[in-house]
Amino acid sequence: MTALELGQKIRSGEVKVREAAEAYLDAVEEKDGKINAYITVTKEDALARADEVQKSLENGGFEKSRLAGVPVAIKDNLCTEGVITSAASHILDNFIPPYSATAVLKAEESGAVMLGKTNMDEFAMGGSTETSYFGACGNPWDTSRVPGGSSGGSAAAVAAGMAPYALGSDTGGSIRQPSAFNGLTGIKPTYGSVSRYGLLAYASSLDQIGPIAHDVKDCAAVLEMISGRDDRDSTSIMRMPFDFSNSISDPEDPAASIKGMKIGVPEEFFVEGLDDQGRKALEEAIDTYKKLGAEIVPVNM
């Protein structure tokens, strides 16, 4: 199930919040020994939180949240009050923050149930999740390969069915690249649209917190949940809520939001030595966009 599908089943009463949390925690116990997507699993806290959210839902709480009760995995460079936040480093392997990142707080206010903190390249400095003090993370499709990075643990957790969605951070590709490596959808939001308060910085002028999920609809819903103005972040610019979900085209007419759009394709993508599979996939994607009415524009980076 996608996060939104699970959220709907929880809201309808078909699935209890604790049942959802237990299912993902069981998956973590079963699979993560081989994948190493999580640094910290907060099982007891997750189950207690699940019961709390269930009670609130039954009393009419989280009325506007489509993701209430849905479990989430959090990258380990996002501060979580009372839970170790290590950034995958031995330097911080006993650091327990006294506060939570704004994005985490916004998720909690929407009824999220945190399963744990995910593996990453140490201090987000890497592209493979091999440099973690807590050991490398494997790609769930083939554990002999890397899941990408630095949000590799978040992507691997979602791809392996150990979380329906996750939060990561992206400086120069650390959400988008592992999402691609794991067959998922990931978005780096426009700078300033999501508060960086509580994110252990890599490059403050580039870092953004964003979602990793199974599809773009889930990502849109998560962005609606975590974005918005935050006085604690001086670079926060988004004053009004934005309806990301309504900007997605109609499933009956996928070309609706593509027609006339210009999509830049860097010439550097087609360098000598490019893997044949990669080239073919890229050419097929370009062809699909053309058929949907987009204008492909060669650009030089």
Backbone as CSV, one residue per row, in Angstrom:
resi,resn,N_x,N_y,N_z,CA_x,CA_y,CA_z,C_x,C_y,C_z
1,MET,0.827,-1.200,0.000,0.000,0.000,0.000,0.867,1.258,0.000
2,THR,0.380,2.286,-0.686,1.022,3.583,-0.548,0.642,4.163,0.810
3,ALA,1.324,5.240,1.196,1.026,5.874,2.478,-0.411,6.398,2.504
4,LEU,-0.863,6.976,1.384,-2.228,7.501,1.332,-3.268,6.390,1.386
5,GLU,-2.984,5.276,0.729,-3.910,4.135,0.787,-4.027,3.601,2.204
6,LEU,-2.889,3.504,2.887,-2.907,3.044,4.276,-3.635,4.047,5.159
7,GLY,-3.388,5.333,4.916,-4.065,6.370,5.693,-5.575,6.290,5.557
8,GLN,-6.049,5.992,4.352,-7.488,5.867,4.123,-8.066,4.670,4.871
9,LYS,-7.337,3.557,4.863,-7.811,2.360,5.574,-7.820,2.577,7.087
10,ILE,-6.861,3.348,7.580,-6.840,3.667,9.014,-8.023,4.563,9.350
11,ARG,-8.268,5.548,8.523,-9.366,6.483,8.790,-10.733,5.804,8.720
12,SER,-10.851,4.802,7.824,-12.129,4.091,7.699,-12.331,3.051,8.794
13,GLY,-11.281,2.757,9.553,-11.366,1.758,10.612,-11.033,0.359,10.155
14,GLU,-10.706,0.204,8.874,-10.367,-1.118,8.337,-9.047,-1.627,8.909
15,VAL,-8.134,-0.687,9.188,-6.839,-1.020,9.788,-6.650,-0.157,11.028
16,LYS,-6.230,-0.788,12.124,-5.916,-0.044,13.337,-4.489,0.495,13.238
17,VAL,-4.243,1.614,13.901,-2.915,2.231,13.849,-1.856,1.279,14.396
18,ARG,-2.178,0.587,15.485,-1.207,-0.355,16.062,-0.917,-1.499,15.089
19,GLU,-1.936,-1.974,14.382,-1.734,-3.052,13.399,-0.760,-2.608,12.316
20,ALA,-0.915,-1.377,11.850,-0.025,-0.856,10.816,1.407,-0.762,11.345
21,ALA,1.566,-0.206,12.543,2.896,-0.066,13.134,3.549,-1.438,13.344
22,GLU,2.768,-2.383,13.864,3.310,-3.728,14.114,3.733,-4.410,12.820
23,ALA,2.965,-4.201,11.744,3.304,-4.832,10.466,4.659,-4.347,9.965
24,TYR,4.894,-3.047,10.064,6.177,-2.513,9.594,7.312,-2.876,10.543
25,LEU,7.046,-2.872,11.841,8.079,-3.265,12.799,8.457,-4.732,12.615
26,ASP,7.475,-5.574,12.297,7.765,-6.985,12.009,8.638,-7.103,10.761
27,ALA,8.365,-6.269,9.765,9.170,-6.284,8.540,10.605,-5.862,8.825
28,VAL,10.764,-4.872,9.701,12.104,-4.436,10.091,12.860,-5.578,10.758
29,GLU,12.186,-6.250,11.675,12.814,-7.365,12.390,13.202,-8.492,11.436
30,GLU,12.356,-8.725,10.432,12.580,-9.815,9.488,13.680,-9.495,8.471
31,LYS,13.733,-8.249,8.005,14.569,-7.936,6.839,15.817,-7.105,7.130
32,ASP,15.783,-6.288,8.189,16.824,-5.271,8.293,18.184,-5.820,8.693
33,GLY,18.236,-7.059,9.148,19.537,-7.666,9.442,20.417,-7.742,8.214
34,LYS,19.790,-7.900,7.043,20.547,-7.983,5.788,20.726,-6.621,5.123
35,ILE,19.777,-5.705,5.368,19.780,-4.425,4.648,20.461,-3.312,5.445
36,ASN,20.233,-3.259,6.755,20.819,-2.252,7.645,20.331,-0.843,7.292
37,ALA,19.028,-0.717,7.074,18.441,0.584,6.737,18.240,1.458,7.966
38,TYR,18.064,0.833,9.124,17.810,1.581,10.357,19.044,1.607,11.254
39,ILE,19.284,2.760,11.879,20.283,2.868,12.940,19.611,2.609,14.290
40,THR,18.456,3.211,14.486,17.698,3.072,15.731,16.253,2.724,15.406
41,VAL,15.727,1.676,16.035,14.315,1.316,15.892,13.627,1.618,17.221
42,THR,12.583,2.444,17.177,11.920,2.897,18.403,10.615,2.116,18.599
43,LYS,10.749,0.819,18.771,9.574,-0.056,18.793,8.576,0.312,19.881
44,GLU,9.025,0.398,21.120,8.101,0.660,22.228,7.443,2.029,22.089
45,ASP,8.235,3.033,21.722,7.686,4.375,21.525,6.672,4.382,20.381
46,ALA,6.976,3.625,19.312,6.076,3.588,18.150,4.731,2.986,18.516
47,LEU,4.737,1.915,19.274,3.485,1.255,19.651,2.663,2.125,20.611
48,ALA,3.361,2.788,21.542,2.661,3.691,22.468,2.055,4.863,21.691
49,ARG,2.808,5.379,20.739,2.322,6.477,19.906,1.139,6.022,19.039
50,ALA,1.208,4.799,18.531,0.116,4.256,17.715,-1.191,4.219,18.510
51,ASP,-1.112,3.771,19.751,-2.311,3.719,20.601,-2.853,5.125,20.863
52,GLU,-1.942,6.067,21.058,-2.327,7.460,21.315,-3.040,8.061,20.104
53,VAL,-2.485,7.812,18.904,-3.088,8.352,17.676,-4.441,7.698,17.413
54,GLN,-4.527,6.382,17.662,-5.796,5.665,17.461,-6.899,6.269,18.332
55,LYS,-6.560,6.518,19.585,-7.543,7.091,20.511,-7.985,8.471,20.037
56,SER,-7.022,9.262,19.578,-7.338,10.603,19.095,-8.233,10.545,17.858
57,LEU,-7.943,9.614,16.937,-8.765,9.462,15.728,-10.206,9.095,16.093
58,GLU,-10.335,8.213,17.059,-11.676,7.781,17.480,-12.464,8.904,18.139
59,ASN,-11.726,9.913,18.634,-12.371,11.067,19.263,-12.447,12.271,18.324
60,GLY,-12.214,12.013,17.030,-12.345,13.083,16.044,-11.094,13.894,15.798
61,GLY,-9.967,13.447,16.324,-8.710,14.166,16.122,-8.129,13.965,14.731
62,PHE,-7.138,14.785,14.386,-6.428,14.730,13.096,-7.401,14.750,11.919
63,GLU,-8.431,15.575,12.051,-9.518,15.596,11.077,-9.043,15.902,9.658
64,LYS,-8.038,16.782,9.532,-7.598,17.219,8.215,-6.396,16.436,7.682
65,SER,-5.905,15.493,8.452,-4.702,14.766,8.051,-5.032,13.461,7.335
66,ARG,-4.546,13.332,6.108,-4.734,12.087,5.349,-3.690,11.039,5.708
67,LEU,-2.688,11.433,6.494,-1.609,10.512,6.854,-1.602,10.182,8.344
68,ALA,-2.671,10.514,9.045,-2.749,10.215,10.477,-2.673,8.711,10.715
69,GLY,-1.768,8.316,11.620,-1.611,6.905,11.959,-0.651,6.152,11.059
70,VAL,-0.199,6.799,9.989,0.697,6.128,9.044,2.134,6.197,9.565
71,PRO,2.818,5.059,9.662,4.205,5.058,10.157,5.157,5.784,9.211
72,VAL,6.249,6.284,9.766,7.254,6.992,8.984,8.643,6.662,9.525
73,ALA,9.627,6.651,8.621,11.031,6.505,9.008,11.710,7.867,8.836
74,ILE,12.587,8.218,9.766,13.215,9.545,9.789,14.728,9.403,9.629
75,LYS,15.288,10.134,8.690,16.742,10.132,8.502,17.438,10.590,9.782
76,ASP,18.583,9.994,10.085,19.190,10.209,11.395,19.975,11.513,11.521
77,ASN,19.758,12.457,10.590,20.305,13.799,10.793,19.205,14.814,11.102
78,LEU,17.988,14.309,11.355,16.871,15.147,11.788,16.675,14.944,13.287
79,CYS,16.773,16.011,14.050,16.677,15.899,15.506,15.315,15.369,15.934
80,THR,15.347,14.431,16.872,14.136,13.838,17.428,14.264,13.859,18.951
81,GLU,13.391,14.586,19.595,13.471,14.749,21.042,13.444,13.400,21.758
82,GLY,14.471,13.160,22.580,14.520,11.949,23.384,15.003,10.717,22.658
83,VAL,15.329,10.842,21.367,15.793,9.697,20.574,17.139,10.048,19.949
84,ILE,18.100,9.150,20.062,19.445,9.399,19.542,19.391,9.907,18.104
85,THR,20.143,10.964,17.839,20.303,11.527,16.497,21.799,11.589,16.233
86,SER,22.316,10.633,15.473,23.758,10.453,15.358,24.360,10.968,14.071
87,ALA,23.539,11.226,13.044,24.047,11.537,11.705,25.015,10.453,11.232
88,ALA,24.802,9.221,11.724,25.611,8.045,11.374,27.072,8.211,11.743
89,SER,27.344,9.003,12.781,28.720,9.278,13.190,28.983,8.811,14.615
90,HIS,30.196,8.304,14.843,30.627,7.917,16.187,30.688,9.137,17.104
91,ILE,30.900,10.328,16.503,30.986,11.558,17.283,29.684,11.818,18.034
92,LEU,28.550,11.482,17.406,27.236,11.782,17.981,26.462,10.523,18.373
93,ASP,27.151,9.403,18.563,26.408,8.159,18.772,25.717,8.074,20.133
94,ASN,25.903,9.118,20.970,25.148,9.166,22.233,24.443,10.514,22.392
95,PHE,24.236,11.228,21.289,23.572,12.533,21.347,22.062,12.356,21.311
96,ILE,21.395,12.779,22.379,19.934,12.722,22.464,19.419,14.161,22.497
97,PRO,18.837,14.651,21.396,18.418,16.052,21.339,17.294,16.356,22.338
98,PRO,17.289,17.570,22.883,16.207,17.993,23.774,15.027,18.594,23.009
99,TYR,15.055,18.542,21.677,13.995,19.113,20.852,13.922,18.334,19.543
100,SER,12.838,18.531,18.799,12.670,17.884,17.499,12.726,18.901,16.377
101,ALA,13.165,18.459,15.212,13.162,19.296,14.018,11.725,19.704,13.693
102,THR,11.573,20.869,13.089,10.232,21.364,12.739,9.504,20.373,11.835
103,ALA,10.195,19.795,10.864,9.552,18.834,9.956,9.031,17.626,10.723
104,VAL,9.777,17.179,11.723,9.349,16.054,12.555,8.131,16.454,13.379
105,LEU,8.157,17.656,13.952,7.024,18.134,14.744,5.764,18.253,13.893
106,LYS,5.915,18.752,12.671,4.767,18.878,11.777,4.189,17.502,11.436
107,ALA,5.067,16.512,11.242,4.598,15.148,10.983,3.838,14.609,12.190
108,GLU,4.371,14.855,13.384,3.706,14.399,14.606,2.350,15.079,14.778
109,GLU,2.285,16.365,14.460,1.018,17.093,14.568,-0.028,16.557,13.594
110,SER,0.431,15.880,12.554,-0.477,15.270,11.583,-0.758,13.805,11.888
111,GLY,-0.249,13.321,13.027,-0.551,11.958,13.455,0.431,10.903,13.007
112,ALA,1.628,11.301,12.607,2.630,10.323,12.168,3.109,9.465,13.341
113,VAL,3.499,8.241,13.018,4.044,7.305,14.010,5.471,6.967,13.582
114,MET,6.468,7.481,14.313,7.859,7.251,13.939,8.299,5.838,14.302
115,LEU,8.834,5.123,13.303,9.336,3.767,13.512,10.784,3.757,13.985
116,GLY,11.550,4.779,13.570,12.952,4.819,13.949,13.734,5.764,13.066
117,LYS,15.066,5.752,13.250,15.973,6.642,12.538,16.792,5.830,11.536
118,THR,16.939,6.381,10.326,17.514,5.594,9.233,18.987,5.901,8.971
119,ASN,19.631,4.918,8.386,21.054,4.959,8.088,21.359,5.967,6.980
120,MET,22.598,6.426,6.955,22.980,7.482,6.016,24.504,7.545,5.923
121,ASP,25.007,8.242,4.925,26.427,8.554,4.921,26.717,9.505,6.067
122,GLU,27.855,9.321,6.733,28.173,10.099,7.919,28.083,11.599,7.653
123,PHE,27.272,12.292,8.458,27.007,13.724,8.317,26.500,14.079,6.921
124,ALA,25.870,13.114,6.245,25.280,13.295,4.908,26.325,13.523,3.830
125,MET,27.570,13.217,4.115,28.654,13.463,3.155,28.971,12.185,2.391
126,GLY,28.160,11.908,1.355,28.392,10.722,0.536,27.210,10.467,-0.365
127,GLY,27.371,9.522,-1.267,26.313,9.206,-2.215,26.004,7.731,-2.302
128,SER,26.329,6.968,-1.252,26.145,5.518,-1.327,25.705,4.865,-0.026
129,THR,25.686,5.603,1.078,25.398,5.071,2.421,26.346,3.924,2.772
130,GLU,27.595,4.092,2.375,28.649,3.139,2.760,29.527,3.692,3.879
131,THR,29.431,5.007,4.140,30.362,5.615,5.091,29.787,5.765,6.495
132,SER,28.698,5.079,6.784,28.083,5.146,8.109,28.948,4.438,9.145
133,TYR,29.074,5.048,10.321,29.759,4.391,11.438,29.054,3.086,11.810
134,PHE,27.760,3.010,11.533,26.957,1.851,11.917,26.905,0.782,10.821
135,GLY,27.756,0.901,9.830,27.831,-0.097,8.766,27.084,0.338,7.523
136,ALA,27.516,-0.181,6.393,26.908,0.179,5.116,25.476,-0.337,5.029
137,CYS,24.673,0.357,4.254,23.296,-0.063,3.970,23.273,-0.708,2.594
138,GLY,22.491,-1.782,2.454,22.376,-2.458,1.167,21.128,-2.039,0.415
139,ASN,21.153,-2.222,-0.891,19.965,-1.972,-1.707,19.053,-3.192,-1.602
140,PRO,17.786,-3.020,-1.197,16.913,-4.177,-0.980,16.655,-5.018,-2.227
141,TRP,16.799,-4.418,-3.414,16.604,-5.183,-4.654,17.783,-6.114,-4.906
142,ASP,18.955,-5.741,-4.397,20.169,-6.543,-4.538,21.153,-6.013,-3.506
143,THR,21.280,-6.718,-2.382,22.066,-6.192,-1.263,23.562,-6.124,-1.548
144,SER,24.000,-6.650,-2.698,25.406,-6.488,-3.074,25.646,-5.114,-3.696
145,ARG,24.549,-4.368,-3.936,24.648,-3.038,-4.524,24.253,-1.979,-3.496
146,VAL,24.654,-0.745,-3.761,24.377,0.340,-2.816,22.972,0.899,-3.045
147,PRO,22.375,1.494,-2.003,21.055,2.109,-2.149,21.136,3.575,-2.547
148,GLY,22.342,4.069,-2.812,22.513,5.500,-3.018,22.624,6.219,-1.689
149,GLY,22.796,7.520,-1.767,22.942,8.269,-0.529,22.797,9.764,-0.757
150,SER,22.826,10.538,0.286,23.105,10.055,1.636,21.879,9.516,2.358
151,SER,20.674,9.708,1.762,19.448,9.215,2.415,19.163,7.764,2.038
152,GLY,20.210,6.963,1.912,20.053,5.581,1.464,19.221,4.729,2.405
153,GLY,19.355,4.950,3.707,18.569,4.175,4.667,17.090,4.459,4.550
154,SER,16.735,5.725,4.355,15.323,6.090,4.195,14.736,5.443,2.948
155,ALA,15.491,5.488,1.838,15.008,4.892,0.591,14.923,3.378,0.693
156,ALA,15.932,2.761,1.286,15.937,1.302,1.420,14.792,0.832,2.303
157,ALA,14.493,1.587,3.366,13.397,1.214,4.266,12.070,1.191,3.526
158,VAL,11.831,2.198,2.683,10.572,2.258,1.932,10.531,1.168,0.864
159,ALA,11.629,1.005,0.140,11.668,0.013,-0.941,11.492,-1.411,-0.424
160,ALA,11.976,-1.670,0.797,11.905,-3.014,1.374,10.598,-3.261,2.128
161,GLY,9.708,-2.280,2.146,8.453,-2.452,2.874,8.620,-2.337,4.373
162,MET,9.671,-1.613,4.803,9.902,-1.421,6.233,9.429,-0.050,6.701
163,ALA,8.795,0.691,5.818,8.145,1.975,6.114,7.366,2.363,4.869
164,PRO,6.182,2.971,5.022,5.430,3.381,3.839,5.976,4.653,3.199
165,TYR,6.612,5.505,4.015,7.291,6.687,3.484,8.359,7.098,4.484
166,ALA,9.244,7.980,4.048,10.336,8.398,4.924,10.686,9.848,4.645
167,LEU,11.345,10.467,5.612,11.917,11.790,5.413,13.414,11.646,5.209
168,GLY,13.935,12.408,4.245,15.366,12.461,4.008,15.795,13.904,3.913
169,SER,17.063,14.115,3.576,17.544,15.474,3.317,18.368,15.439,2.039
170,ASP,18.345,16.563,1.314,18.980,16.629,-0.001,19.773,17.917,-0.096
171,THR,21.077,17.772,-0.348,21.956,18.919,-0.584,22.275,19.009,-2.074
172,GLY,22.800,17.915,-2.622,23.111,17.883,-4.050,22.584,16.638,-4.728
173,GLY,21.547,16.029,-4.135,20.958,14.827,-4.731,20.648,13.729,-3.747
174,SER,20.775,13.996,-2.454,20.720,12.939,-1.442,19.342,12.365,-1.164
175,ILE,18.287,12.957,-1.728,16.961,12.321,-1.748,16.711,11.718,-3.120
176,ARG,17.005,12.490,-4.157,16.646,12.099,-5.528,17.433,10.881,-6.007
177,GLN,18.725,10.861,-5.718,19.556,9.757,-6.200,19.206,8.413,-5.537
178,PRO,19.099,8.329,-4.209,18.688,7.038,-3.621,17.262,6.635,-3.995
179,SER,16.383,7.606,-4.211,15.032,7.271,-4.665,15.111,6.576,-6.027
180,ALA,15.950,7.106,-6.913,16.127,6.493,-8.231,16.745,5.105,-8.109
181,PHE,17.733,4.955,-7.250,18.408,3.663,-7.085,17.456,2.587,-6.569
182,ASN,16.403,3.013,-5.853,15.489,2.052,-5.220,14.120,1.976,-5.877
183,GLY,13.955,2.638,-7.025,12.678,2.570,-7.731,11.548,3.307,-7.034
184,LEU,11.876,4.431,-6.403,10.893,5.193,-5.636,10.746,6.603,-6.189
185,THR,9.899,7.393,-5.547,9.758,8.809,-5.887,10.299,9.643,-4.734
186,GLY,11.172,10.562,-5.046,11.715,11.452,-4.031,11.763,12.863,-4.554
187,ILE,11.546,13.836,-3.689,11.508,15.235,-4.105,12.413,16.066,-3.201
188,LYS,13.261,16.887,-3.838,13.937,17.952,-3.096,13.083,19.201,-3.243
189,PRO,12.447,19.666,-2.178,11.569,20.833,-2.293,12.367,22.105,-2.599
190,THR,11.667,23.096,-3.134,12.265,24.403,-3.344,12.866,24.903,-2.030
191,TYR,14.075,25.450,-2.098,14.765,25.928,-0.907,13.903,26.953,-0.164
192,GLY,13.749,26.738,1.127,12.976,27.645,1.958,11.540,27.234,2.163
193,SER,11.089,26.217,1.406,9.690,25.808,1.555,9.482,24.886,2.749
194,VAL,10.529,24.189,3.160,10.484,23.319,4.343,11.546,23.803,5.329
195,SER,11.157,23.984,6.565,12.086,24.493,7.578,13.276,23.549,7.767
196,ARG,14.458,24.155,7.889,15.667,23.378,8.182,15.957,23.317,9.673
197,TYR,15.102,23.905,10.497,15.338,23.896,11.935,15.375,22.452,12.442
198,GLY,16.474,22.108,13.109,16.625,20.756,13.642,17.291,19.785,12.697
199,LEU,17.678,20.260,11.526,18.437,19.426,10.589,19.923,19.678,10.817
200,LEU,20.696,18.617,11.040,22.142,18.781,11.199,22.713,19.160,9.835
201,ALA,23.250,20.346,9.737,23.578,20.924,8.435,24.781,20.258,7.781
202,TYR,24.698,20.144,6.462,25.849,19.805,5.630,26.279,21.085,4.918
203,ALA,25.377,21.670,4.123,25.623,22.961,3.472,24.329,23.764,3.599
204,SER,24.305,24.675,4.537,23.056,25.345,4.912,22.387,26.068,3.756
205,SER,23.149,26.511,2.772,22.559,27.245,1.652,21.955,26.325,0.601
206,LEU,22.060,25.016,0.793,21.540,24.046,-0.175,20.632,22.997,0.452
207,ASP,20.811,22.689,1.730,20.070,21.594,2.374,18.558,21.817,2.341
208,GLN,17.817,20.751,2.064,16.366,20.761,2.215,15.895,19.387,2.670
209,ILE,14.887,19.382,3.538,14.243,18.146,3.986,13.118,17.840,3.016
210,GLY,12.972,16.559,2.651,11.907,16.198,1.719,11.484,14.750,1.862
211,PRO,10.454,14.356,1.100,9.878,13.014,1.222,10.476,11.986,0.269
212,ILE,10.452,10.741,0.706,10.742,9.576,-0.139,9.554,8.635,0.028
213,ALA,8.926,8.261,-1.084,7.703,7.459,-1.006,7.553,6.615,-2.269
214,HIS,6.438,5.875,-2.341,6.220,4.998,-3.491,5.785,5.756,-4.734
215,ASP,5.076,6.871,-4.562,4.619,7.595,-5.750,4.521,9.085,-5.457
216,VAL,4.229,9.848,-6.518,4.230,11.303,-6.405,3.075,11.803,-5.536
217,LYS,1.963,11.076,-5.500,0.835,11.501,-4.662,1.209,11.462,-3.185
218,ASP,1.904,10.410,-2.774,2.378,10.343,-1.394,3.320,11.508,-1.093
219,CYS,4.241,11.770,-2.029,5.203,12.858,-1.821,4.483,14.198,-1.689
220,ALA,3.455,14.412,-2.513,2.689,15.659,-2.441,2.019,15.800,-1.081
221,ALA,1.443,14.713,-0.580,0.765,14.744,0.720,1.750,15.022,1.850
222,VAL,2.935,14.412,1.768,3.952,14.642,2.801,4.433,16.086,2.753
223,LEU,4.633,16.621,1.551,5.071,18.011,1.422,4.045,18.980,2.014
224,GLU,2.772,18.697,1.787,1.730,19.538,2.383,1.825,19.511,3.904
225,MET,2.247,18.393,4.434,2.337,18.204,5.882,3.533,18.942,6.482
226,ILE,4.689,18.919,5.814,5.922,19.423,6.440,6.328,20.814,5.988
227,SER,5.737,21.338,4.915,6.161,22.643,4.402,5.470,23.776,5.159
228,GLY,5.970,24.987,4.958,5.345,26.152,5.585,6.336,27.011,6.346
229,ARG,5.915,28.199,6.653,6.738,29.196,7.337,7.129,28.737,8.737
230,ASP,8.404,28.998,9.103,8.888,28.687,10.444,9.798,29.823,10.892
231,ASP,9.405,30.539,11.926,10.184,31.672,12.413,11.547,31.259,12.959
232,ARG,11.716,29.966,13.243,13.004,29.499,13.766,14.036,29.255,12.662
233,ASP,13.606,29.375,11.398,14.514,29.216,10.264,14.499,30.514,9.467
234,SER,15.604,31.246,9.486,15.646,32.564,8.837,15.537,32.484,7.319
235,THR,15.722,31.290,6.753,15.598,31.135,5.297,14.232,30.591,4.895
236,SER,13.332,30.461,5.856,11.985,29.952,5.572,11.182,31.016,4.832
237,ILE,10.635,30.662,3.649,9.975,31.672,2.810,8.510,31.377,2.520
238,MET,8.068,30.148,2.748,6.711,29.792,2.328,5.692,30.236,3.363
239,ARG,5.017,31.348,3.096,4.091,31.918,4.075,2.704,31.287,4.003
240,MET,2.267,30.921,2.813,0.932,30.356,2.633,1.024,28.865,2.318
241,PRO,0.111,28.045,2.849,0.114,26.607,2.506,-0.102,26.422,1.005
242,PHE,0.535,25.421,0.440,0.379,25.143,-0.991,-0.241,23.768,-1.173
243,ASP,-1.218,23.690,-2.058,-1.922,22.429,-2.313,-1.171,21.639,-3.386
244,PHE,-0.156,20.906,-2.967,0.654,20.136,-3.915,-0.171,19.067,-4.624
245,SER,-1.088,18.446,-3.898,-1.860,17.335,-4.458,-2.698,17.778,-5.658
246,ASN,-3.266,18.975,-5.582,-4.107,19.448,-6.680,-3.311,19.856,-7.908
247,SER,-1.982,19.922,-7.778,-1.157,20.260,-8.934,-0.784,19.019,-9.746
248,ILE,-1.181,17.844,-9.243,-0.909,16.598,-9.965,-1.982,16.404,-11.028
249,SER,-1.565,15.973,-12.213,-2.510,15.835,-13.319,-3.512,14.715,-13.060
250,ASP,-4.628,14.786,-13.765,-5.694,13.789,-13.678,-5.176,12.442,-14.175
251,PRO,-5.350,11.355,-13.396,-4.888,10.024,-13.846,-5.485,9.619,-15.195
252,GLU,-6.674,10.137,-15.497,-7.304,9.822,-16.779,-6.645,10.571,-17.931
253,ASP,-5.917,11.637,-17.618,-5.260,12.443,-18.645,-3.882,12.865,-18.139
254,PRO,-2.920,11.917,-18.132,-1.604,12.201,-17.557,-0.856,13.314,-18.280
255,ALA,-1.281,13.635,-19.508,-0.597,14.692,-20.252,-1.061,16.087,-19.849
256,ALA,-2.115,16.164,-19.016,-2.736,17.459,-18.713,-1.733,18.488,-18.205
257,SER,-0.821,18.081,-17.347,0.130,19.046,-16.789,1.489,18.969,-17.473
258,ILE,1.588,18.223,-18.577,2.850,18.044,-19.291,2.868,18.824,-20.603
259,LYS,1.712,18.949,-21.232,1.646,19.621,-22.539,2.235,21.027,-22.461
260,GLY,3.179,21.277,-23.379,3.782,22.601,-23.444,4.908,22.827,-22.452
261,MET,5.102,21.905,-21.526,6.176,22.061,-20.544,7.535,21.873,-21.218
262,LYS,8.494,22.701,-20.832,9.858,22.542,-21.340,10.674,21.742,-20.334
263,ILE,11.297,20.680,-20.811,12.130,19.837,-19.945,13.563,19.879,-20.464
264,GLY,14.452,20.393,-19.647,15.857,20.486,-20.039,16.564,19.157,-19.881
265,VAL,17.333,18.778,-20.884,18.131,17.552,-20.823,19.604,17.933,-20.981
266,PRO,20.397,17.871,-19.909,21.813,18.234,-20.006,22.567,17.332,-20.994
267,GLU,23.315,17.952,-21.868,24.113,17.194,-22.838,25.106,16.272,-22.122
268,GLU,25.495,16.690,-20.910,26.466,15.901,-20.148,25.918,14.554,-19.703
269,PHE,24.587,14.359,-19.796,24.011,13.051,-19.463,24.545,11.967,-20.398
270,PHE,24.872,12.369,-21.642,25.232,11.384,-22.666,26.747,11.360,-22.887
271,VAL,27.460,11.151,-21.806,28.918,11.142,-21.882,29.431,9.793,-22.373
272,GLU,30.656,9.792,-22.853,31.290,8.548,-23.286,31.434,7.613,-22.086
273,GLY,31.093,6.341,-22.289,31.176,5.375,-21.199,29.882,5.183,-20.442
274,LEU,28.828,5.916,-20.854,27.525,5.749,-20.211,27.029,4.316,-20.397
275,ASP,26.588,3.703,-19.319,26.080,2.339,-19.363,24.912,2.228,-20.355
276,ASP,24.902,1.164,-21.158,23.866,1.003,-22.189,22.468,0.969,-21.590
277,GLN,22.313,0.303,-20.442,20.998,0.250,-19.783,20.550,1.641,-19.349
278,GLY,21.504,2.401,-18.816,21.197,3.755,-18.385,20.804,4.639,-19.560
279,ARG,21.555,4.523,-20.650,21.250,5.306,-21.848,19.853,4.967,-22.385
280,LYS,19.551,3.670,-22.439,18.260,3.240,-22.964,17.109,3.774,-22.093
281,ALA,17.259,3.668,-20.771,16.215,4.143,-19.859,15.997,5.646,-20.009
282,LEU,17.103,6.381,-20.155,17.024,7.830,-20.312,16.328,8.202,-21.624
283,GLU,16.695,7.519,-22.699,16.082,7.798,-24.003,14.589,7.454,-24.001
284,GLU,14.228,6.366,-23.315,12.811,5.993,-23.225,12.011,7.036,-22.439
285,ALA,12.610,7.568,-21.376,11.935,8.600,-20.584,11.721,9.864,-21.419
286,ILE,12.750,10.262,-22.164,12.644,11.447,-23.027,11.553,11.239,-24.067
287,ASP,11.511,10.046,-24.661,10.500,9.733,-25.671,9.085,9.798,-25.077
288,THR,8.934,9.303,-23.852,7.628,9.340,-23.179,7.175,10.780,-22.965
289,TYR,8.081,11.625,-22.483,7.735,13.031,-22.276,7.324,13.704,-23.582
290,LYS,8.021,13.380,-24.670,7.679,13.954,-25.984,6.263,13.544,-26.381
291,LYS,5.938,12.263,-26.200,4.613,11.759,-26.570,3.511,12.413,-25.742
292,LEU,3.854,12.815,-24.501,2.879,13.470,-23.626,2.784,14.973,-23.889
293,GLY,3.549,15.443,-24.880,3.403,16.831,-25.285,4.430,17.797,-24.739
294,ALA,5.458,17.292,-24.070,6.502,18.187,-23.543,7.495,18.535,-24.640
295,GLU,8.129,19.688,-24.464,9.194,20.112,-25.378,10.542,19.811,-24.713
296,ILE,11.329,18.976,-25.368,12.643,18.601,-24.826,13.672,19.613,-25.313
297,VAL,14.378,20.244,-24.371,15.339,21.306,-24.692,16.735,20.885,-24.257
298,PRO,17.671,20.723,-25.208,19.058,20.414,-24.809,19.654,21.596,-24.040
299,VAL,20.303,21.326,-22.937,20.970,22.371,-22.158,22.390,21.929,-21.827
300,ASN,23.230,22.891,-21.519,24.621,22.602,-21.170,24.859,23.047,-19.740
301,MET,25.350,22.128,-18.930,25.543,22.424,-17.514,26.964,22.955,-17.232
